[in-house]
Every structure is written in structure tokens, then in C-alpha cells.
Amino acid sequence: MLKLGTILSLLLVSSTAAAATGSGPSADVAITNAEQAVAERMPNPDAAEFRNVSAYRPDASKGAPQAVCGEVGARDGFDRYNGFRNFVWVAAYSDRGTAYIGSEANGYRGLCRNAVR
């Protein structure tokens, strides 16, 4: 019986540690939400391409990622390619998060530390 209690305790500790580090689906969900929010701000959302995308947790006391940073490339309304620009998606400012692209993202780049994924 002691072994069963030990095993259950270890499982509880390991699942709590995984939640605290933000590993698992929460980082994937944050990245998906960020890519959707960023694409919606593009003239041609279906043509948005993403690279170097990572989820970040600048406040280590929070379990879930608070920001997603990366680069987005897109075509404009005339189907011309505009190249890649930096973006920062911040989870805290609305239910769906807020996306900042290009020069407007510069003020939020400080959130891109303590990578989760």
C-alpha cells in the first residue's frame, strides 16, 4: 500500500510540474490563437506564412504562455509579397489576445523571453 501512495504522489508532482512549466497543449493552443489573430490582421489572411514562432512565459509564476512571438509573411491586396515582419501576440489584453505586427510589435518584444515552446 505504501508503494501505491508513493506512485500516486509522484504522478501528482509530475503533472503539477508539467502544468507549472507550461509544457503540453497550452503552448500549442497559444501559438494557434496567435497565428489566427495575426492572420486576421493581414490583407489576405489565407496567404499568411509563419516562421520562428515560439510561445513565451515572461512571468514564470504563470502556468500558461502569455505571449507568442515570431515572423509573418503575407501578400497584400494586390497579391504582392511583402516579406516577413516581426509579430508579438499578447494573451492578457483580451479574450482572444491582441496581435501586434511590424513596428507596433517593437514595444512588446520584451515579452519574448523564457520560451515555453
N, C-alpha and C positions, 0 to 999 in steps of 0.2 A: 504494500500500500504506500509506503514511503517513496518508492520509485515512481509510482503514478503521480503523486503530488509533485515530485521534483520535475517530471516531464511536463506536467501542466504549467508549472511555474516558468520553466524555460520557454515554452511556447508563448506564454503571455508576455514575457520580457522581450522576446524576439519580435513579436508582432507590434508591440509598443515602440520598439526601436525603429522598425521599418516605417511606422507612421510618423515618428518624430523626424526622420531624415528626409521625408517627402518622397521616398522611392516608391515605385509602383505606379498605379494608374493616375494618380493626381498630377504628376508631371506631364504625362501624355495628354490628359484632359486639358490642362492649361495650354499646352502647345497647340492643340486642335482649336481651342477657343480663340487663341491669339491669331492663328492663321486665318480663321474665318473673319475676325474683326478687322484685320489688316486688309484682307482681300476685298471686303465690303467698301473700303475707302478708295479702292483703285477704280479708274475709269472702266476697266474691263476686268472684273473680278475673276472670271474664269481663266484668264491668262496669267494670273499671278504665279510666280515661281519663288520658292523659298530655299534659302541655304543658310548654313551656320546657325541654325535655330537651337536654342537651349532654354530651359526653364531655370529660374534663379530664385533663391530664397535669401535676400539680403538680411532679413531679421531671422536669425537662427532659432528663435523661440517659436516661430510659426511653423506648423506642420506642413502646410501646402505651399506650393510656389506662389510668390507674389508678383513675379514679373517674368516675361518671356522676351528674349532679345534675339535678333538675327538680322537677316537681309532679305529684302523682297525686290524682285524684278518684275516689271509689268509692261504691257503695251498701253499706249494712250488711246483716246477715242478714234484716232486716225490709223490705228494698228501699227504705229511706230514703236519700236523697242526703246525704252527709256533707261535701261541699265539697272543695276542693283543699288538700293538705298537702305540705310540702316532703319530698323524699327524697334520700338520698345512698346510692349503691351503691359499695362499695369492692371492687376486684378482688383485693386482696392477701390477704385473710383466709381464703379457702377456694378450692377448685377452681372453684366456681360464683359466687364473690363473696358479699358479705354486704350485705343491704339494711337501711337504717335509715330509718324513716318518722316524720314529725311531730317531736315534741320530742326523740326519741332521735337524730335526724339533726343536731341543733344542734351537737353536739361534733365533727362531721365536716365542717361547712360550709367549713372552711379548705382542704379538698381541691378546692374548686370554683374553681380559678384555672388559668390557662394553658389556655384552651379549645382542643380539637383540632377539634371539630365541634359 
